[in-house]
Amino acid sequence: MAVVFISPKKKQRTFFWGITIALALFLIFVALWVFLSKPAEVPQKLVFNKAKVNVDMSIFNSDQFKNLEIFPEIPIRFSYTAIAQEGGATSGYITAASRGDAEKLLEKMGFVSIDVKDIEIGRDNPFAPSVENAK
């Protein structure tokens, strides 16, 4: 029987320490190689692609373009207080393109002493039913 001066546990511990140190050195080397390396510089090329746009101006001479109608002005809602020629005071709402147009419409309806005011758009509480829709 041979005489062994190193115990098997000590051999095993030395083997594991050797593997652990080798693995740690390998990981440190890879980490330094990856994190400390700089990317290769690529020369930048200046590229200018001219847009290929052709504007067909002949559309302005077509019948469809010549027959286009101008959009009508959006009517604005005004509140008014007026006195009729017969003497009765009336208040209400009228829609017109401008305040002057609203006054002219009311004069055509036979009102005198006309007071036209803009209506504020929107409401303080949008979830409350509006007074105008309740009527």
Buried (B, 14 or more C-beta within 10 A) or exposed (E): EEEEEEEEEEEEEEEEEEEEEEEEEEEEEEEEEEEEEEEEEEEEEEEEEEEEEEEEEEEEEEEEEEEEEEEEEEEBEBBBBBBEEEEEEEEEEBEBEEBEBBBEBBEEEEBEEBEBEEEEEEEEEEEEEEEEEEE
